[in-house]
Structure formats: structure tokens, C-alpha cells
Amino acid sequence: MNQINIMLHDGTHLILAEDEMIQSIQSVLDDFQMPGMYLAIAKDYDKQIILNKEYIVAINVEEADND
């Protein structure tokens, strides 16, 4: 399983596993490249994370640990 690792401007990381998100990782990457100030990531139970794109330094897709 993959996870998405979003590095924020203050050096912190937001890590979301594929199974925590309703939308696909590719959809998140596509949305990040679209014009607009915010990146919205849909999660389970009608929740979402909204990030200001200017606060995002990098987005990496990596294999999740199976711990």
C-alpha cells in the first residue's frame, strides 16, 4: 500500500495512507497542480483536510510501512 507524504513549510509532515483517503493519490496530485489556493483531500466519514498550497513544500508518494 502507498501513502502520501506532504511536507509543510514549517518542516512538519502530513502522512496519509491510501486507505485513509476517499480519493486516489493520483487525484490528489492532479488537484495540487490545478489553479487555486487550496488543496482539499477527502477522508472517511465525510471529513476532509484543506491545506493552503503556498504552505506545501513537497508531496511525495511512498510505500507505507506495514508496522
PyMOL commands that set and color helices and strands:
alter all, ss='L'
color gray80, all
select helices_A, chain A and resi 18-20+25-33+53-55
alter helices_A, ss='H'
color red, helices_A
select strands_A, chain A and resi 2-8+13-17+38-42+48-52+56-63
alter strands_A, ss='S'
color yellow, strands_A
deselect
rebuild
show_as cartoon
